[in-house]
Amino acid sequence: MLTIHRAERSGPLADALARILQDPLPDPFAPEVVAVPARGIERWLTQRLATVLGAQHGDGVAANIAFPSPTRLVDEAIAAATGVDPDDDPWAGPRLLWTLLEVIDASLGEPWSAVLTAHLSGEHRVARRYATAAHITDLWRGYAAERPPMLLDWAASRDSDGTGRPLPEDLRWQPALWRRLRDRIGTSSPAERLADACQRLRDDPTLSDLPPRLSVYGPTRLTTEQLAVLDALAADRDVHLWIAHPSPAMWATLTGRPTSVRRRAGTSASAVRHPLLASLSRDTREMQQRLSPLAARDVHHGTTPTSTTLLQQLQADLAADRPPAHTATADGSVQVHACHGPPRQVEVLRETLLHLFTADPTLEPRDVLVMCPDVEAYAPLVRAAFG
């Protein structure tokens, strides 16, 4: 059974997960499986669970818990169902890239590959060749995860976008090249194996050695492939999805609302009233609309909101999906710092954090979350400023 657990804060979700984990599995030596999207979430969640599991006076132990990524969890389930080892799969990793390079070299100059030939022609062809193949490989990996029906159409010689629409002329070299690659590899692609793998997991749950209970904690996005496999695993297992969702009111509004196949045709933004929910919660809205039809249970772990600070009033407005009222006063709970570039932003962040740690002795580094638009660009600046 697939159960969705949602809350406005991560803390209540972690506490509810701990309560479930307190009920041991039938096999005491079998590890619990809690998939997490990042190692930072794993560390925080382990510390949080340790305050509940076996705890006396706040000190406990969180042990024998496996924390794979959702991608790894799904890949291993598919491998168990299909018998195709990911390490030996010709459609996986660098092996696919090198095979695609061979297919590209053999296809240049043919009429259907005019777009690709023009891109790789000239004095820069050598420099573009590998990067182009790598980019195409990443695109097709995304197609297999997010839109398997499109690749099924391509395998059947239908050049469509997977929603019944034909591809534009300038993109039809992609399905032609993909079919050449498939012929060269000689085996079914992951998209073609997905439906059969899910059916096998439903018919014979013992194919996967996953325990009878598993969780996915804190996902912000799940692909079509991942949702299909989790739904298949839930046929004979308890699968728990733990989602931080900002607004119970938005959840109620969007429940039962039809999902648009094409993102540009989506109308969920117009269904909410708070401007931040309309502009910044697109991924959250889309995941809710994709998850709702699959869930057998929907559990809200809510708390009673308070509105004594500006931040708390903003959170309460988001939870209730009501337009913000201009009645709050600046109290420091929400701050905006104008900086003249990323290096200065990091310097101001450091000084602000030092001030907060000095002002509140109970605040610990594990209580701080720093988000930035581009981790790769900011990482060296953070190392330089923080040491």
DRENRO-403158 format. One record per residue: residue in one letter; x, y, z of N, C-alpha, C in turn. Coordinates in steps of 0.02 Angstrom, whole numbers. Layout:
- residuo n.x n.y n.z ca.x ca.y ca.z c.x c.y c.z
- A X Y Z X Y Z X Y Z
...
This chain:
- residuo n.x n.y n.z ca.x ca.y ca.z c.x c.y c.z
- M 43 -60 0 0 0 0 45 62 0
- L 27 110 -41 65 172 -46 31 225 -2
- T 70 252 45 44 302 91 84 366 84
- I 49 422 77 82 487 75 77 519 143
- H 134 539 170 136 577 233 160 647 215
- R 125 698 237 144 766 219 139 811 281
- A 180 861 282 180 910 336 214 973 311
- E 200 1028 347 231 1091 328 304 1095 350
- R 324 1053 397 392 1053 423 421 983 420
- S 487 979 414 521 914 411 521 879 478
- G 522 917 533 525 886 599 468 839 614
- P 404 860 606 349 813 617 351 752 572
- L 376 760 510 383 702 466 433 653 494
- A 491 678 517 542 634 545 517 599 608
- D 480 635 649 454 604 710 402 550 694
- A 360 562 644 311 512 624 346 451 593
- L 399 463 555 438 407 528 468 366 585
- A 494 400 635 523 364 692 472 320 727
- R 411 345 733 358 305 765 344 242 725
- I 347 247 660 336 187 618 394 139 625
- L 455 165 627 514 122 632 519 89 701
- Q 485 116 751 485 84 816 451 16 815
- D 409 4 766 377 -61 757 425 -104 715
- P 459 -153 744 512 -189 707 484 -230 649
- L 527 -242 600 511 -285 544 507 -358 568
- P 473 -400 530 469 -471 550 538 -503 558
- D 585 -485 515 653 -509 521 694 -458 559
- P 716 -473 620 751 -423 660 819 -403 631
- F 846 -444 586 911 -428 557 905 -391 491
- A 844 -385 464 835 -350 401 840 -275 412
- P 878 -240 371 884 -167 380 821 -131 357
- E 804 -78 391 753 -33 366 781 3 304
- V 738 19 258 758 55 197 722 122 196
- V 761 176 199 734 243 195 773 280 140
- A 744 288 83 778 322 27 776 397 39
- V 833 430 27 839 502 37 872 532 -25
- P 855 593 -43 883 623 -104 953 649 -97
- A 979 658 -36 1046 687 -27 1076 663 38
- R 1143 662 39 1178 639 99 1167 686 158
- G 1158 749 146 1144 795 201 1080 779 236
- I 1029 760 198 965 739 228 974 675 268
- E 1017 630 243 1030 568 280 1061 583 348
- R 1110 629 350 1141 645 414 1092 676 462
- W 1053 725 438 1004 758 481 951 708 506
- L 927 666 461 874 619 479 900 567 529
- T 962 545 520 990 497 567 994 527 637
- Q 1017 589 641 1020 622 706 951 631 737
- R 903 648 695 835 657 721 804 592 744
- L 814 538 706 787 473 726 819 448 790
- A 882 465 800 917 442 860 890 473 924
- T 852 527 918 821 556 977 756 521 997
- V 734 474 954 670 439 967 681 364 974
- L 718 333 926 726 261 925 769 238 984
- G 740 199 1028 776 175 1086 799 229 1134
- A 766 286 1130 790 344 1168 766 341 1241
- Q 812 360 1284 796 373 1354 827 440 1372
- H 786 487 1391 808 554 1407 840 588 1346
- G 814 572 1285 836 607 1225 893 575 1188
- D 925 523 1215 982 491 1182 962 421 1161
- G 964 408 1095 947 342 1069 997 320 1018
- V 977 270 978 1021 242 926 981 233 863
- A 1006 258 807 976 246 741 1025 202 703
- A 1012 137 702 1058 88 672 1019 40 628
- N 1057 5 585 1029 -44 539 976 -13 493
- I 991 48 470 947 82 423 987 97 360
- A 963 75 303 996 89 239 966 152 209
- F 1009 195 183 986 259 154 1008 263 81
- P 978 224 37 995 232 -34 961 294 -63
- S 983 315 -121 947 368 -156 886 337 -190
- P 834 378 -204 777 350 -240 796 319 -307
- T 845 349 -341 868 321 -405 897 251 -396
- R 940 244 -346 971 178 -334 918 127 -313
- L 871 148 -271 818 103 -249 779 76 -308
- V 760 121 -353 720 101 -411 762 59 -460
- D 824 79 -472 867 42 -518 878 -30 -494
- E 888 -39 -429 899 -107 -403 835 -148 -407
- A 777 -117 -398 714 -153 -404 702 -175 -476
- I 717 -130 -524 710 -148 -594 758 -203 -613
- A 820 -198 -589 870 -249 -604 849 -317 -577
- A 819 -318 -518 796 -381 -489 739 -411 -530
- A 696 -368 -558 639 -392 -596 658 -415 -666
- T 706 -381 -697 725 -396 -766 784 -443 -771
- G 824 -448 -718 884 -489 -721 941 -455 -757
- V 935 -391 -771 988 -353 -805 1027 -315 -752
- D 1090 -333 -742 1133 -299 -694 1149 -230 -720
- P 1137 -177 -680 1154 -109 -703 1226 -101 -725
- D 1272 -139 -695 1342 -133 -713 1356 -164 -782
- D 1312 -208 -804 1322 -241 -869 1272 -217 -922
- D 1229 -171 -904 1178 -147 -950 1210 -103 -1004
- P 1203 -123 -1067 1233 -81 -1121 1200 -13 -1129
- W 1143 -3 -1097 1109 62 -1100 1129 108 -1042
- A 1174 86 -1000 1192 125 -941 1263 153 -946
- G 1271 213 -919 1337 241 -908 1378 254 -970
- P 1444 255 -963 1489 271 -1019 1483 222 -1077
- R 1461 161 -1062 1456 111 -1116 1408 136 -1171
- L 1353 166 -1150 1305 193 -1199 1335 251 -1238
- L 1374 293 -1204 1404 351 -1236 1451 331 -1292
- W 1494 282 -1278 1542 262 -1330 1508 228 -1389
- T 1455 189 -1375 1417 159 -1429 1383 213 -1471
- L 1356 264 -1439 1324 318 -1475 1374 355 -1519
- L 1435 365 -1496 1487 397 -1536 1498 359 -1601
- E 1500 293 -1596 1509 253 -1656 1450 261 -1704
- V 1390 262 -1677 1331 269 -1719 1329 338 -1751
- I 1348 390 -1715 1349 457 -1743 1398 461 -1801
- D 1458 433 -1792 1509 435 -1845 1485 399 -1907
- A 1448 345 -1897 1424 306 -1955 1364 339 -1989
- S 1331 386 -1954 1269 416 -1981 1280 484 -2013
- L 1336 516 -2001 1347 583 -2029 1346 581 -2105
- G 1312 630 -2133 1307 635 -2206 1244 605 -2234
- E 1207 566 -2194 1145 538 -2219 1091 592 -2218
- P 1041 588 -2262 991 641 -2267 954 655 -2202
- W 936 604 -2164 897 614 -2104 938 648 -2048
- S 1004 646 -2054 1047 675 -2001 1076 742 -2022
- A 1041 779 -2063 1068 843 -2088 1081 892 -2031
- V 1037 895 -1982 1046 940 -1925 1108 921 -1886
- L 1116 858 -1871 1173 834 -1833 1238 843 -1873
- T 1235 830 -1939 1294 838 -1981 1317 910 -1983
- A 1269 957 -1989 1287 1028 -1990 1319 1050 -1925
- H 1294 1022 -1869 1322 1041 -1804 1393 1016 -1794
- L 1408 957 -1823 1473 927 -1812 1522 938 -1870
- S 1503 979 -1918 1547 992 -1974 1591 1052 -1959
- G 1647 1056 -1995 1692 1113 -1987 1752 1097 -1943
- E 1791 1149 -1930 1854 1139 -1894 1844 1122 -1821
- H 1785 1135 -1793 1773 1121 -1723 1739 1053 -1712
- R 1736 1013 -1764 1700 950 -1758 1729 905 -1704
- V 1795 900 -1700 1825 855 -1651 1807 876 -1580
- A 1808 940 -1567 1791 964 -1500 1718 955 -1483
- R 1674 959 -1534 1603 953 -1521 1579 881 -1516
- R 1616 835 -1545 1591 767 -1554 1574 734 -1488
- Y 1621 732 -1442 1609 699 -1378 1556 736 -1337
- A 1561 802 -1334 1513 841 -1295 1442 832 -1322
- T 1435 829 -1388 1369 819 -1418 1341 751 -1400
- A 1382 699 -1405 1359 632 -1387 1340 627 -1313
- A 1379 660 -1270 1363 659 -1199 1297 695 -1185
- H 1286 751 -1219 1224 788 -1210 1164 747 -1234
- I 1171 714 -1291 1116 673 -1317 1102 615 -1270
- T 1154 585 -1243 1145 530 -1196 1106 553 -1134
- D 1124 612 -1108 1087 638 -1050 1014 652 -1067
- L 1003 679 -1127 934 692 -1148 893 628 -1150
- W 921 577 -1181 884 514 -1188 875 480 -1121
- R 922 487 -1075 913 460 -1008 854 495 -974
- G 849 560 -984 792 597 -958 726 577 -990
- Y 728 565 -1056 667 542 -1090 643 475 -1060
- A 691 429 -1048 672 363 -1022 642 368 -953
- A 666 415 -913 642 422 -844 576 460 -841
- E 569 513 -881 512 557 -876 457 542 -926
- R 476 516 -984 425 506 -1036 437 440 -1073
- P 430 383 -1039 441 319 -1073 397 308 -1134
- P 333 331 -1135 293 318 -1195 324 347 -1259
- M 362 401 -1253 393 429 -1313 443 380 -1343
- L 484 350 -1301 533 302 -1327 499 239 -1352
- L 443 220 -1322 405 163 -1348 380 178 -1419
- D 357 240 -1430 336 260 -1497 395 259 -1545
- W 452 283 -1523 511 283 -1566 530 212 -1586
- A 526 165 -1538 543 96 -1553 495 66 -1604
- A 433 92 -1605 383 68 -1653 383 110 -1716
- S 436 150 -1727 444 192 -1787 392 246 -1792
- R 368 269 -1735 322 327 -1733 360 386 -1703
- D 371 437 -1743 410 495 -1720 364 545 -1684
- S 347 528 -1621 301 569 -1583 336 593 -1520
- D 301 638 -1483 328 663 -1420 301 624 -1360
- G 267 568 -1373 241 527 -1319 171 546 -1296
- T 145 601 -1322 78 623 -1303 31 622 -1364
- G 52 590 -1417 12 587 -1478 27 641 -1528
- R 72 686 -1512 90 740 -1558 152 721 -1597
- P 153 734 -1662 214 719 -1702 270 768 -1685
- L 331 744 -1689 388 788 -1676 397 838 -1733
- P 421 897 -1719 438 944 -1773 492 915 -1818
- E 494 940 -1879 541 913 -1928 614 918 -1905
- D 631 974 -1872 701 984 -1853 723 940 -1794
- L 676 902 -1765 693 857 -1710 689 783 -1729
- R 669 769 -1789 657 699 -1808 721 659 -1818
- W 778 693 -1817 841 656 -1819 852 618 -1754
- Q 821 641 -1699 831 607 -1635 802 536 -1635
- P 738 526 -1653 713 457 -1654 749 413 -1705
- A 769 443 -1762 806 403 -1811 874 381 -1782
- L 908 426 -1749 972 409 -1719 962 359 -1661
- W 909 368 -1623 896 322 -1567 883 252 -1593
- R 846 245 -1648 833 179 -1676 898 147 -1702
- R 942 187 -1732 1007 161 -1753 1046 135 -1693
- L 1044 173 -1639 1079 153 -1579 1049 88 -1551
- R 984 84 -1550 952 24 -1524 970 -37 -1566
- D 972 -29 -1632 992 -84 -1676 1064 -105 -1662
- R 1107 -56 -1649 1177 -71 -1636 1184 -109 -1570
- I 1147 -88 -1518 1151 -121 -1453 1119 -190 -1455
- G 1061 -195 -1488 1029 -260 -1497 987 -284 -1439
- T 973 -241 -1390 931 -260 -1333 880 -206 -1321
- S 828 -223 -1285 776 -174 -1269 803 -119 -1225
- S 776 -59 -1234 797 -2 -1194 762 -5 -1125
- P 787 34 -1076 754 35 -1010 681 54 -1014
- A 663 101 -1058 592 120 -1064 549 62 -1087
- E 576 20 -1131 539 -38 -1155 534 -93 -1102
- R 582 -95 -1056 581 -146 -1004 539 -126 -944
- L 521 -62 -938 490 -37 -877 423 -70 -862
- A 378 -72 -909 311 -100 -896 315 -173 -876
- D 357 -211 -910 364 -282 -894 394 -291 -824
- A 443 -248 -808 474 -252 -741 424 -238 -687
- C 382 -187 -696 332 -171 -645 282 -227 -638
- Q 261 -257 -692 214 -312 -688 244 -372 -652
- R 307 -385 -664 341 -440 -629 345 -427 -554
- L 359 -365 -536 362 -348 -464 294 -357 -431
- R 241 -344 -467 174 -355 -440 159 -430 -434
- D 176 -467 -486 159 -539 -487 201 -579 -439
- D 264 -560 -432 310 -598 -388 351 -550 -347
- P 323 -527 -290 360 -478 -249 427 -504 -223
- T 436 -569 -221 499 -596 -195 558 -585 -241
- L 545 -561 -302 601 -547 -348 647 -494 -318
- S 619 -448 -280 659 -396 -248 670 -415 -175
- D 731 -404 -151 746 -420 -81 732 -362 -34
- L 694 -313 -56 674 -258 -12 630 -284 44
- P 634 -252 102 593 -275 159 519 -259 147
- P 475 -285 188 403 -273 179 381 -202 193
- R 427 -161 217 412 -90 230 471 -48 208
- L 457 4 170 510 49 148 482 120 143
- S 528 168 146 508 238 146 550 277 96
- V 521 330 70 557 380 30 545 446 65
- Y 599 475 92 592 534 134 618 596 98
- G 575 647 95 596 713 71 607 721 -3
- P 575 682 -46 586 694 -118 552 759 -140
- T 585 796 -182 555 856 -211 531 843 -282
- R 553 787 -310 533 770 -378 542 695 -388
- L 493 662 -417 498 591 -433 480 582 -506
- T 522 545 -542 511 535 -613 454 486 -626
- T 431 484 -688 379 437 -707 402 365 -693
- E 465 351 -709 492 284 -697 492 267 -623
- Q 513 313 -581 515 301 -509 445 291 -481
- L 398 331 -502 329 324 -478 300 256 -498
- A 315 234 -560 288 170 -583 316 113 -541
- V 381 115 -526 412 61 -487 388 62 -415
- L 383 121 -385 358 125 -316 286 101 -312
- D 246 116 -362 177 92 -363 175 16 -368
- A 221 -13 -408 223 -86 -414 246 -118 -349
- L 296 -88 -315 319 -115 -252 265 -111 -198
- A 222 -60 -203 170 -51 -153 114 -102 -159
- A 114 -142 -211 62 -193 -218 66 -245 -163
- D 127 -257 -137 135 -308 -85 177 -283 -26
- R 193 -219 -25 233 -190 28 201 -126 52
- D 222 -105 112 202 -40 137 254 11 114
- V 235 53 68 280 105 42 256 172 68
- H 300 207 103 283 271 134 322 327 100
- L 287 377 76 318 436 47 309 494 95
- W 366 524 115 366 578 165 383 642 129
- I 333 688 125 340 747 82 329 810 124
- A 375 856 118 366 922 148 323 964 100
- H 263 980 122 216 1017 80 194 1079 117
- P 198 1138 86 190 1200 123 119 1218 143
- S 68 1188 109 1 1214 117 -52 1160 115
- P -83 1143 172 -140 1097 171 -198 1124 128
- A -206 1190 127 -260 1219 87 -247 1208 13
- M -185 1216 -9 -169 1204 -79 -178 1131 -96
- W -159 1086 -50 -168 1015 -63 -242 999 -73
- A -286 1027 -31 -357 1015 -38 -384 1043 -104
- T -358 1101 -124 -381 1132 -186 -362 1091 -247
- L -302 1063 -247 -277 1028 -306 -297 955 -308
- T -320 927 -252 -340 857 -251 -397 844 -299
- G -388 796 -343 -438 780 -393 -436 823 -455
- R -394 874 -455 -389 917 -514 -351 880 -569
- P -375 881 -631 -340 844 -684 -271 871 -697
- T -225 826 -714 -156 844 -727 -146 857 -801
- S -111 910 -818 -96 926 -887 -37 885 -911
- V -42 858 -970 13 819 -998 72 864 -1013
- R 59 923 -1040 111 970 -1057 114 1025 -1004
- R 175 1040 -981 183 1088 -927 155 1156 -945
- R 165 1178 -1006 142 1244 -1025 66 1251 -1024
- A 32 1194 -1026 -41 1195 -1024 -68 1189 -953
- G -25 1185 -903 -47 1178 -835 -83 1240 -809
- T -133 1229 -768 -173 1284 -740 -173 1284 -664
- S -129 1243 -633 -131 1238 -560 -110 1303 -526
- A -69 1344 -560 -47 1407 -529 -106 1454 -519
- S -155 1451 -563 -213 1496 -556 -262 1471 -504
- A -252 1410 -479 -299 1383 -429 -281 1403 -358
- V -221 1431 -348 -201 1451 -280 -202 1528 -277
- R -206 1554 -215 -215 1626 -206 -152 1661 -183
- H -110 1627 -144 -50 1661 -119 0 1668 -175
- P 29 1727 -186 74 1736 -243 137 1693 -240
- L 162 1677 -181 221 1634 -177 205 1562 -195
- L 146 1539 -177 126 1472 -197 116 1468 -273
- A 92 1522 -302 81 1522 -374 146 1525 -413
- S 197 1561 -386 258 1573 -424 315 1525 -408
- L 318 1497 -346 376 1459 -324 361 1385 -310
- S 300 1363 -316 283 1295 -296 263 1251 -355
- R 289 1266 -414 269 1227 -472 287 1153 -464
- D 349 1137 -443 368 1067 -434 325 1033 -382
- T 309 1069 -328 267 1040 -275 197 1025 -301
- R 170 1071 -339 102 1060 -366 102 1002 -415
- E 152 998 -457 154 945 -506 162 877 -473
- M 205 873 -423 215 808 -390 151 786 -354
- Q 116 834 -323 54 815 -290 4 787 -340
- Q -3 818 -397 -51 795 -446 -32 727 -475
- R 33 712 -476 54 647 -501 49 593 -448
- L 57 612 -385 55 563 -331 -16 544 -309
- S -60 593 -309 -127 583 -280 -163 522 -309
- P -162 510 -375 -199 452 -401 -170 385 -378
- L -106 384 -357 -74 321 -339 -82 304 -265
- A -95 354 -223 -93 345 -151 -157 311 -126
- A -147 260 -84 -204 229 -51 -224 267 12
- R -175 300 44 -188 339 105 -151 405 100
- D -180 456 129 -150 523 132 -154 546 204
- V -96 553 237 -93 571 307 -59 638 314
- H -95 685 347 -67 751 358 -44 756 431
- H 20 769 441 48 777 508 53 852 522
- G -2 881 539 -5 954 547 11 977 617
- T 27 1040 622 37 1073 687 -6 1136 687
- T -19 1161 747 -59 1222 753 -13 1282 739
- P -25 1319 685 20 1375 670 9 1434 717
- T 64 1468 732 62 1530 771 85 1587 727
- S 64 1647 744 80 1705 701 107 1762 743
- T 157 1747 783 185 1799 826 243 1836 793
- T 274 1807 742 328 1841 706 310 1848 633
- L 349 1888 598 338 1897 526 345 1831 489
- L 396 1792 506 405 1727 472 347 1681 486
- Q 324 1678 548 268 1634 565 204 1657 531
- Q 195 1722 522 136 1746 487 139 1727 414
- L 199 1733 384 207 1712 315 193 1638 307
- Q 218 1597 353 206 1525 350 132 1509 359
- A 98 1545 403 27 1533 413 -13 1553 351
- D 6 1607 319 -28 1627 257 -19 1575 202
- L 42 1547 197 54 1495 147 13 1433 163
- A 12 1413 226 -26 1353 245 -100 1360 230
- A -126 1419 241 -198 1431 229 -212 1454 158
- D -160 1465 118 -167 1489 50 -211 1552 47
- R -192 1601 87 -228 1664 86 -180 1720 67
- P -203 1769 31 -159 1824 12 -130 1858 74
- P -67 1878 71 -35 1908 130 -68 1974 149
- A -76 1984 214 -103 2047 240 -45 2091 262
- H -48 2155 247 6 2201 262 -2 2228 334
- T 2 2180 381 -7 2200 451 54 2183 494
- A 103 2148 466 161 2127 506 213 2182 509
- T 254 2178 560 309 2226 568 375 2188 563
- A 427 2223 543 493 2193 536 520 2176 605
- D 534 2112 616 560 2090 681 624 2050 675
- G 653 2046 615 715 2010 605 706 1937 588
- S 646 1911 591 635 1840 575 641 1828 500
- V 630 1880 459 642 1878 387 686 1937 370
- Q 744 1923 340 791 1976 323 809 1972 249
- V 817 2030 218 840 2034 149 904 2075 148
- H 958 2046 122 1023 2080 120 1040 2095 47
- A 1051 2157 32 1071 2178 -36 1147 2175 -41
- C 1173 2132 -84 1246 2123 -91 1265 2133 -163
- H 1328 2153 -174 1349 2171 -241 1379 2113 -281
- G 1372 2052 -257 1395 1994 -294 1398 1933 -251
- P 1407 1873 -281 1410 1811 -242 1463 1811 -187
- P 1525 1836 -199 1573 1836 -144 1549 1875 -83
- R 1519 1933 -96 1494 1972 -40 1434 1939 -7
- Q 1393 1904 -45 1336 1868 -16 1361 1817 35
- V 1414 1780 17 1441 1729 62 1471 1761 124
- E 1504 1817 116 1533 1852 175 1477 1875 222
- V 1424 1903 195 1369 1926 236 1335 1866 270
- L 1330 1810 234 1301 1750 263 1342 1728 324
- R 1407 1729 317 1450 1708 373 1439 1753 434
- E 1439 1818 423 1430 1865 479 1360 1857 511
- T 1311 1846 470 1243 1837 496 1237 1774 538
- L 1267 1720 514 1265 1658 553 1302 1665 619
- L 1360 1697 618 1397 1708 680 1355 1747 730
- H 1320 1798 705 1277 1837 748 1221 1794 778
- L 1190 1752 737 1136 1709 761 1161 1659 813
- F 1218 1629 801 1245 1581 849 1263 1615 915
- T 1286 1677 912 1302 1713 973 1239 1732 1011
- A 1187 1752 974 1126 1775 1007 1085 1718 1035
- D 1091 1658 1006 1050 1602 1028 1096 1542 1043
- P 1115 1530 1105 1160 1475 1122 1132 1406 1106
- T 1065 1400 1100 1035 1335 1085 1039 1318 1011
- L 1055 1366 969 1058 1353 897 1122 1314 880
- E 1114 1262 840 1170 1220 821 1178 1221 745
- P 1239 1206 719 1248 1205 646 1200 1159 610
- R 1180 1103 642 1134 1057 608 1065 1087 599
- D 1051 1143 634 986 1177 628 984 1226 570
- V 1041 1235 535 1046 1286 484 1046 1253 415
- L 1005 1279 371 1002 1257 302 1020 1316 257
- V 1070 1307 215 1091 1360 168 1074 1336 98
- M 1034 1375 62 1016 1358 -7 1044 1411 -54
- C 1062 1390 -113 1088 1437 -163 1068 1413 -232
- P 1065 1457 -281 1040 1438 -347 1088 1394 -386
- D 1153 1397 -371 1203 1358 -408 1256 1335 -359
- V 1251 1272 -337 1298 1247 -286 1369 1248 -312
- E 1379 1229 -375 1447 1225 -402 1481 1293 -403
- A 1443 1345 -415 1472 1413 -418 1487 1440 -348
- Y 1445 1422 -300 1452 1450 -233 1498 1409 -188
- A 1508 1345 -204 1548 1302 -159 1617 1328 -145
- P 1657 1349 -195 1724 1376 -179 1721 1440 -139
- L 1669 1480 -150 1662 1542 -111 1647 1526 -38
- V 1606 1476 -26 1590 1456 42 1652 1429 78
- R 1691 1388 42 1752 1360 72 1801 1416 89
- A 1806 1466 46 1853 1520 58 1831 1564 117
- A 1765 1576 124 1741 1620 176 1736 1586 244
- F 1717 1521 243 1705 1485 306 1766 1446 328
- G 1814 1435 282 1874 1398 301 1865 1324 306
